[in-house]
Amino acid sequence: METLIWYLVKVNVIFTILFVAYFFLFKNEKAFYLNRAFLLSSLLLSLLLPLIPAIHVAPAGALPNYAIGINPLKNILRAGPAFQKGTASGVDPVAHSFSAGIFSHITVIQVLMGIYLVVALVLLNKFIYQLLNLYFLFKRSKRYKGEAIIYCEHNQEVLPFSFFNILFINPGNNYHQLEQIIEHEKVHIRQWHSLDILLAEVFCILTWINPLTLLLKRYNRLNLEYIADQEVLNTGIDKKQYQLSILQNSINPNAYPLTNLFSSSKIKLRIKMINQSKPTRKLYKYLFVLPLVLISYLLVNPVIASTAGIKISAADQTPLTAFEGIYQDHDAPTAYFKVTVVKNTLVANRLDFKQQYVLNRTSELAFESTDPENSKKIIITFSKNGAGAISKALVDDRTPWIKVNAYKPVDQIKLPPGMLTKFEGKYQLEAKPGTFLTISVNGNGLMLKQLWDGKEIGPFVPTTPRLDFLYMKDALPLRFVRDNNGNVVKMNAFNRDVWDKVKE
């Protein structure tokens, strides 16, 4: 779900950049075919660029870090799914930010995505309905074929219009300019303009939340009309007579929005473009297209400094021994990491749980590692205090490790089975009645099972003789509450969610 959301965010970012460039640089140019290529490419690039992997370069200097630093989306990008699947503390973010209620982070994302998809589905149904209207008109029409065009005669009160290689005509209408209109529609047919319209419609359904998609449909159609107008005028038709024909037929409604219609688009702009000279001196603006595409790509897929072949001068770098020490995870206080130098390589071993991270240096204070749980890349950036000593680290720009003097292990105790069974049972979330989980005994600990998805978390080992338990791997605490009779009645999960014990 989050991957799809993140993909749509990137699609909208790229499309916005490219369309804004079209709107301010190209929409008034008479290079209609270049504009058509740009608009179609903008749609395809918006959909494809987010799928291309990020560029990995060897950090031969400060360029990669600078390229990341100047990226205005860098913090948002690092908060994306690629960085959320695991942290250096090994905490599963679904469990760590766990709450089954409607107000939980994951649930809110799902609700918003559900709304997004429902609106997209409504627009898709409207799109299919419009296609069906065309199909039914096609079936009702009298059809004959000529010059690779299918002519369909109907009785609808609209001007001739086209859809791919089908030309719809009402033979009962006696339009003085009918021949010019048909020639105009034949241009649409020969150049497959209906494909442009359909691609824009589908793209707008996918990215409906972006208000610029409304302008996309408008200017896409308008540019296609510019092309057809120019091709008709190139056949030698009188320019004034043709403009009069556009004006006289502009009041006819378009009952089929997915088609090419002679009187469609903005009449004033079409007439203005017909009378505008064709300046070639402004074509230099199209030279900015490639840099613009590159910038768009780097915004959503920033340059990543690779550790391959890295060499840092010993005279300029902080010695690895300066990073050694014990670090406590600020977000999970029971998680400690011992950082040591092993064979000229920095290694972080988690002390309260068996995990090891090999840190590969990428810059003076930054290291790159791989999460053993999910093989995701993580970035660990150390920092110094006022005295110039390493005092803390930041994991993926969001999880602080604080350097401490000593490791304080969590006291694990052993409770008799009879005492553990008192915590067993079914619990309901106070914030959202109807959401349940169960607690059961597992060896010398407890196992938590989420009933809405069947996921199990644990075992939680006892850390006090009576009420406190801890899931060591993810440093997740449980604290139970007893009533005056000594019966377990509540549970506080992960220092946030309150659950009431209920009868089975």
NORFEN-V734372 format. One record per pair of residues at least 6 apart in sequence whose C-alpha atoms are under 7 Angstrom apart, sorted by the first residue. I is the first residue (numbers start at 1). J is the second residue. D is the distance in whole Angstrom. If there is no record, write none. Layout:
i->I j->J d->D
i->I j->J d->D
//
This chain:
i->2 j->81 d->6
i->3 j->81 d->6
i->6 j->80 d->7
i->7 j->50 d->6
i->10 j->50 d->6
i->10 j->300 d->6
i->11 j->46 d->5
i->11 j->47 d->6
i->11 j->50 d->7
i->12 j->207 d->7
i->12 j->210 d->7
i->14 j->46 d->5
i->14 j->296 d->6
i->15 j->42 d->6
i->15 j->43 d->7
i->15 j->46 d->5
i->17 j->296 d->7
i->18 j->42 d->6
i->26 j->35 d->7
i->30 j->278 d->6
i->32 j->223 d->6
i->32 j->226 d->7
i->32 j->227 d->6
i->36 j->223 d->7
i->49 j->297 d->6
i->50 j->300 d->7
i->54 j->301 d->5
i->54 j->302 d->6
i->54 j->303 d->6
i->54 j->304 d->7
i->55 j->303 d->5
i->55 j->304 d->6
i->56 j->303 d->6
i->56 j->304 d->5
i->56 j->305 d->6
i->56 j->306 d->6
i->57 j->304 d->6
i->57 j->305 d->5
i->57 j->306 d->5
i->58 j->305 d->6
i->58 j->306 d->5
i->58 j->307 d->6
i->58 j->308 d->6
i->58 j->309 d->7
i->58 j->310 d->7
i->59 j->305 d->5
i->59 j->306 d->7
i->59 j->310 d->7
i->64 j->303 d->6
i->64 j->304 d->6
i->64 j->305 d->6
i->67 j->303 d->7
i->68 j->74 d->7
i->68 j->302 d->6
i->68 j->303 d->6
i->71 j->299 d->6
i->73 j->299 d->7
i->84 j->93 d->7
i->85 j->93 d->7
i->86 j->92 d->6
i->86 j->93 d->7
i->86 j->371 d->7
i->86 j->374 d->7
i->88 j->371 d->6
i->88 j->395 d->7
i->89 j->335 d->7
i->90 j->373 d->7
i->90 j->473 d->7
i->90 j->474 d->6
i->91 j->474 d->5
i->92 j->474 d->7
i->96 j->476 d->7
i->99 j->497 d->6
i->100 j->435 d->7
i->101 j->431 d->6
i->101 j->432 d->5
i->102 j->108 d->6
i->120 j->205 d->5
i->120 j->206 d->6
i->120 j->208 d->7
i->123 j->205 d->6
i->124 j->205 d->6
i->138 j->152 d->7
i->141 j->152 d->5
i->141 j->153 d->5
i->141 j->154 d->5
i->142 j->152 d->5
i->142 j->153 d->5
i->142 j->154 d->7
i->143 j->150 d->7
i->143 j->151 d->6
i->143 j->152 d->5
i->143 j->153 d->6
i->144 j->150 d->6
i->144 j->151 d->5
i->144 j->152 d->7
i->145 j->151 d->6
i->149 j->165 d->5
i->149 j->166 d->6
i->149 j->167 d->7
i->150 j->165 d->6
i->150 j->166 d->5
i->150 j->167 d->6
i->151 j->166 d->6
i->151 j->167 d->5
i->151 j->168 d->6
i->152 j->167 d->6
i->152 j->168 d->5
i->152 j->169 d->6
i->153 j->168 d->6
i->153 j->169 d->5
i->153 j->170 d->5
i->153 j->171 d->6
i->154 j->169 d->6
i->154 j->170 d->5
i->155 j->170 d->5
i->156 j->170 d->6
i->158 j->252 d->6
i->158 j->253 d->7
i->158 j->254 d->7
i->159 j->252 d->7
i->160 j->167 d->7
i->160 j->168 d->5
i->160 j->169 d->5
i->160 j->170 d->7
i->160 j->182 d->7
i->160 j->261 d->7
i->161 j->167 d->6
i->161 j->168 d->5
i->161 j->185 d->6
i->161 j->259 d->7
i->161 j->260 d->6
i->161 j->261 d->5
i->161 j->262 d->7
i->162 j->168 d->6
i->162 j->185 d->6
i->162 j->189 d->7
i->162 j->259 d->6
i->162 j->260 d->5
i->162 j->261 d->7
i->163 j->194 d->6
i->163 j->259 d->5
i->163 j->260 d->6
i->164 j->189 d->5
i->164 j->192 d->6
i->164 j->194 d->5
i->165 j->189 d->5
i->177 j->245 d->6
i->181 j->262 d->6
i->183 j->232 d->7
i->184 j->228 d->6
i->184 j->229 d->7
i->184 j->232 d->6
i->184 j->262 d->7
i->185 j->262 d->7
i->187 j->228 d->5
i->188 j->228 d->6
i->188 j->260 d->7
i->193 j->224 d->7
i->194 j->259 d->7
i->194 j->260 d->7
i->197 j->221 d->7
i->197 j->258 d->7
i->200 j->217 d->6
i->204 j->213 d->6
i->221 j->265 d->7
i->222 j->265 d->5
i->226 j->270 d->6
i->233 j->239 d->7
i->243 j->271 d->6
i->246 j->263 d->6
i->249 j->263 d->6
i->250 j->263 d->5
i->252 j->263 d->7
i->307 j->360 d->7
i->307 j->361 d->7
i->307 j->362 d->6
i->317 j->364 d->6
i->318 j->364 d->7
i->320 j->341 d->7
i->320 j->346 d->7
i->321 j->341 d->6
i->322 j->390 d->7
i->323 j->339 d->7
i->323 j->390 d->6
i->324 j->339 d->5
i->324 j->340 d->5
i->324 j->341 d->7
i->325 j->338 d->6
i->325 j->339 d->5
i->325 j->340 d->7
i->325 j->403 d->7
i->326 j->336 d->7
i->326 j->337 d->6
i->326 j->338 d->4
i->326 j->339 d->6
i->326 j->403 d->6
i->326 j->404 d->6
i->326 j->405 d->7
i->326 j->406 d->7
i->326 j->407 d->7
i->327 j->336 d->6
i->327 j->337 d->5
i->327 j->338 d->6
i->327 j->401 d->6
i->327 j->402 d->5
i->327 j->403 d->4
i->327 j->404 d->6
i->328 j->335 d->6
i->328 j->336 d->5
i->328 j->337 d->6
i->328 j->401 d->5
i->328 j->402 d->5
i->328 j->403 d->6
i->328 j->404 d->7
i->329 j->335 d->6
i->329 j->336 d->6
i->329 j->400 d->6
i->329 j->401 d->5
i->329 j->402 d->6
i->330 j->400 d->6
i->330 j->401 d->6
i->330 j->402 d->7
i->331 j->399 d->7
i->332 j->475 d->6
i->334 j->410 d->7
i->334 j->475 d->6
i->335 j->352 d->6
i->335 j->475 d->6
i->336 j->350 d->6
i->336 j->351 d->5
i->336 j->352 d->6
i->336 j->407 d->7
i->337 j->348 d->6
i->337 j->349 d->5
i->337 j->350 d->4
i->337 j->351 d->6
i->338 j->348 d->5
i->338 j->349 d->5
i->338 j->350 d->6
i->338 j->351 d->7
i->339 j->346 d->7
i->339 j->347 d->6
i->339 j->348 d->4
i->339 j->349 d->6
i->340 j->346 d->6
i->340 j->347 d->5
i->340 j->348 d->7
i->341 j->347 d->6
i->346 j->358 d->6
i->346 j->359 d->5
i->347 j->357 d->6
i->347 j->358 d->5
i->347 j->359 d->6
i->348 j->356 d->6
i->348 j->357 d->5
i->348 j->358 d->6
i->349 j->355 d->6
i->349 j->356 d->5
i->349 j->357 d->6
i->350 j->356 d->6
i->352 j->409 d->7
i->352 j->472 d->7
i->353 j->472 d->7
i->353 j->473 d->6
i->357 j->369 d->6
i->357 j->370 d->7
i->358 j->369 d->6
i->359 j->367 d->5
i->359 j->368 d->6
i->359 j->369 d->5
i->360 j->367 d->5
i->360 j->368 d->5
i->360 j->369 d->6
i->361 j->367 d->4
i->361 j->368 d->6
i->362 j->368 d->7
i->365 j->381 d->6
i->365 j->382 d->5
i->365 j->383 d->7
i->366 j->380 d->6
i->366 j->381 d->4
i->366 j->382 d->6
i->367 j->379 d->6
i->367 j->380 d->5
i->367 j->381 d->6
i->368 j->377 d->7
i->368 j->378 d->6
i->368 j->379 d->5
i->368 j->380 d->6
i->369 j->377 d->6
i->369 j->378 d->5
i->369 j->379 d->7
i->370 j->376 d->6
i->370 j->377 d->5
i->370 j->378 d->6
i->371 j->377 d->6
i->371 j->378 d->7
i->378 j->396 d->6
i->379 j->395 d->6
i->379 j->396 d->5
i->380 j->393 d->6
i->380 j->394 d->6
i->380 j->395 d->5
i->380 j->396 d->6
i->381 j->393 d->5
i->381 j->394 d->5
i->381 j->395 d->7
i->382 j->390 d->7
i->382 j->392 d->6
i->382 j->393 d->4
i->382 j->394 d->6
i->383 j->390 d->6
i->383 j->391 d->6
i->383 j->392 d->6
i->383 j->393 d->6
i->384 j->390 d->4
i->384 j->391 d->5
i->385 j->391 d->6
i->391 j->402 d->7
i->391 j->403 d->5
i->392 j->401 d->5
i->392 j->402 d->5
i->392 j->403 d->5
i->393 j->400 d->6
i->393 j->401 d->5
i->393 j->402 d->7
i->394 j->400 d->5
i->394 j->401 d->6
i->410 j->463 d->7
i->411 j->463 d->6
i->412 j->461 d->7
i->412 j->462 d->6
i->412 j->463 d->5
i->413 j->462 d->6
i->413 j->463 d->6
i->413 j->464 d->7
i->414 j->444 d->6
i->414 j->462 d->7
i->415 j->444 d->7
i->420 j->441 d->6
i->421 j->441 d->6
i->422 j->488 d->7
i->423 j->439 d->7
i->423 j->488 d->6
i->424 j->439 d->5
i->424 j->440 d->5
i->424 j->441 d->7
i->425 j->438 d->6
i->425 j->439 d->5
i->425 j->440 d->7
i->425 j->501 d->7
i->426 j->436 d->7
i->426 j->437 d->6
i->426 j->438 d->4
i->426 j->439 d->7
i->426 j->501 d->6
i->426 j->502 d->6
i->426 j->503 d->7
i->426 j->504 d->6
i->427 j->436 d->6
i->427 j->437 d->5
i->427 j->438 d->6
i->427 j->499 d->6
i->427 j->500 d->5
i->427 j->501 d->4
i->427 j->502 d->6
i->428 j->434 d->7
i->428 j->435 d->6
i->428 j->436 d->5
i->428 j->437 d->7
i->428 j->499 d->5
i->428 j->500 d->5
i->428 j->501 d->6
i->428 j->502 d->7
i->429 j->435 d->6
i->429 j->436 d->6
i->429 j->498 d->6
i->429 j->499 d->4
i->429 j->500 d->6
i->430 j->498 d->6
i->430 j->499 d->6
i->430 j->500 d->6
i->436 j->450 d->7
i->436 j->451 d->6
i->437 j->448 d->7
i->437 j->449 d->6
i->437 j->450 d->5
i->437 j->451 d->5
i->438 j->448 d->6
i->438 j->449 d->5
i->438 j->450 d->7
i->439 j->446 d->6
i->439 j->447 d->6
i->439 j->448 d->5
i->439 j->449 d->7
i->440 j->446 d->6
i->440 j->447 d->5
i->440 j->448 d->7
i->441 j->447 d->6
i->442 j->459 d->7
i->444 j->461 d->7
i->445 j->459 d->6
i->445 j->460 d->5
i->445 j->461 d->4
i->445 j->462 d->6
i->446 j->458 d->7
i->446 j->459 d->5
i->446 j->460 d->5
i->446 j->461 d->7
i->447 j->456 d->7
i->447 j->457 d->6
i->447 j->458 d->5
i->447 j->459 d->5
i->447 j->460 d->6
i->448 j->456 d->6
i->448 j->457 d->5
i->448 j->458 d->6
i->449 j->455 d->6
i->449 j->456 d->4
i->449 j->457 d->6
i->450 j->456 d->6
i->458 j->471 d->6
i->459 j->471 d->6
i->460 j->469 d->5
i->460 j->470 d->5
i->460 j->471 d->4
i->461 j->469 d->5
i->461 j->470 d->5
i->461 j->471 d->6
i->462 j->468 d->6
i->462 j->469 d->4
i->462 j->470 d->6
i->463 j->469 d->5
i->463 j->470 d->7
i->467 j->479 d->6
i->467 j->480 d->5
i->468 j->478 d->6
i->468 j->479 d->5
i->468 j->480 d->7
i->469 j->477 d->6
i->469 j->478 d->5
i->469 j->479 d->6
i->470 j->476 d->6
i->470 j->477 d->4
i->470 j->478 d->6
i->471 j->477 d->6
i->476 j->494 d->5
i->477 j->493 d->6
i->477 j->494 d->5
i->477 j->495 d->7
i->478 j->491 d->7
i->478 j->492 d->6
i->478 j->493 d->5
i->478 j->494 d->6
i->479 j->491 d->6
i->479 j->492 d->5
i->479 j->493 d->7
i->480 j->488 d->7
i->480 j->490 d->6
i->480 j->491 d->4
i->480 j->492 d->6
i->481 j->488 d->6
i->481 j->489 d->6
i->481 j->490 d->5
i->481 j->491 d->6
i->482 j->488 d->4
i->482 j->489 d->6
i->483 j->489 d->6
i->489 j->500 d->6
i->489 j->501 d->5
i->490 j->499 d->6
i->490 j->500 d->5
i->490 j->501 d->6
i->491 j->498 d->6
i->491 j->499 d->5
i->491 j->500 d->7
i->492 j->498 d->5
i->492 j->499 d->6
//
